[in-house]
């Protein structure tokens, strides 16, 4: 079975089991890493990777990543950060990560759970992006868009 | 008794137009204390006992941006009698989010529903009565474009303020339960009519608005407990619960009051945007617009009028007229000189910039009003963010190649305060047209056969801007967290003449008041210092107070290669206007009253005092150091604080000194076979220091958790 260290980036898996015991396991469970929960590896840089869960986004290092075993999810479903949605695609917001001012600003501008977003266009230099939601156009940088987890939708 | 109404709304909701229509010319524009955000207040045209306060355009009332903080503080502390909330009907969903928060304050709110014509065109219908019923607060249909409904808006507001019954938007039972528990715990700690507002602020853990409440440890514990339980129930964090609840309430309201045609129509604005921010066309269109602004304000209309004011009006007509008058009255010679060379020249310096500034402000107002300004940020953000500036910083830089004064003033349009300050600090590094004669003199006298001097001046300017941006962004005061770039791209609409003229007029007046005073006073001061000696006798410039000062500080510049006092004096007179550097050279070196543009007459004599490397260091210093007084006045106007003005001037002079020092020390070793000295060593140290400030790492942000630090997750997630 695979562990998170050799997971495909941006692919949604389901946590199968944790081979950690004791206090560390409790902490992981507290942030939602439990068998059956959905999890996705956002990027891997050297010995640490950024992991996305429904409720949080956190960086973990290899000592932990390799102890989290994962399995493929049966039903076809794709979660990805908003900045990786392509122009012309729709998505439904799953959750907002980040903290403080940025998180609040995103929510205030209407990026809330279950809201439908449409990627309108990319700026000529490739960043920021323009999305349509709640009947208006919002522009945000890819950095900030990466804090929004969406589920790809059709039309 | 005077009555106070507050005007609140989203940016681009038509709030400013409404304000202009309500108050006409009876407005005053200033700054909110401590920040560079415009504060507008005016009296109602029909009834001058009613004051309208135009609060900054905001999307929500979070405690993060200065605009939002100002609005909340004003509403909660000053308690205006009523809030007039301008709502853009064509973006009802997002606009109502602010409305809901305004209703939470417990103040009377009246909604002015604007842009109903756009709503109709897009095939939708809003039933205002139903919305009124759903919100529990009056809704008046208005059109800022056609000037309709405003009388009714004001009369409704007056009525609502008189007999107001506290009605609040109602959320889900679970959240309401939590809020009423918190209200119970608060008891008499807060005024009764603000209890709900404070309960909400406590619930969303808004520290800014609740820190002044003196809660007992018991109350704090109870409230934390309530929030914890509610977070469990909703399985969300408390601030997210509130945002979700507000938007859910809005969805219910929308389905109650809005009828939508089934077919979706592409609006005119969308069609325009398809072209304007198109992948391939956006940059050419941007370049064209920028060229247009530059052409109008710097190359043609603006400069022609400015030249006329400077050369003709204040160069000949007014001085000649006044001189004749003074002579015929038999006024004493020194008094004549004061009036003619001091005051009139100073006033001329202020007014000389007006045509240019007016044309520039007109262009900017048009861009802002039609909606293109936010597209500029969208198109240019990627490039400018790299060195810590906003996409909108492009306009100030471009304008500054013509003149630094309107350049600095153009930074007005940047929303984020840190970005704006940073832009103001670096804009004048761009060689402006008044610095061109200095470049011409140095190039002509020392490097006659090379074509690289002028381009290198621009290169130095731009490098200084880019590297300063990167380095300053890493400082505590200007850096911190990068400002989130999450903003609306408003729909395009035709600019409204009245708004544009109001905007331009207000900004021009503000320039005269704030910048004008500094320019006038300092011009008179420099005039006085350059024409008198310490025993107050009228003397030629080379024995004046200024020359004495120049001799005093000249040793400072010997490390830059030009310790001769003439260079120091010329640099000081450059503070009045940069082209003065050349005319001062004329006076000091050749006793020449007037020089040609590039100072050809003194090339030979100047060469005796400067080596080529020293001359280039002199050029670099004058390019980068404190700009002329007019620009300093503009900087002061934009920064709004003496502290920041001084920081800016200090930074510019410091950087100028460091750069010229490096140029001279390394240049003389490399090109003029000077021996390695202590100065060279210092230069190496300075160079490494500068490099360090540019490349150093800002504070670490995203560290990963390992087995040992995993416990930190829960506290600091």
Interface residues (C-beta under 8 A of the other chain):
Chain A: X23 X24 X27 X28 X30 X31 X48 X49 X50 X56 X58 X59 X60 X61 X63 X64 X96 X99 X100 X101 X102 X104 X105 X106 X107 X108 X109 X110 X112 X113 X115 X121 X122 X123 X124 X125 X126 X127 X128 X130 X134 X135 X136 X137 X138 X139 X140 X141 X143 X144
Chain B: X59 X60 X62 X64 X65 X90 X91 X92 X93 X94 X97 X239 X240 X243 X244 X247 X273 X277 X278 X279 X280 X282 X283 X374 X377 X378 X379 X380 X381 X382 X383 X385 X481 X482 X484 X485 X486 X487 X488 X489 X702 X703 X704 X705 X706 X707 X710 X711 X713 X714 X717
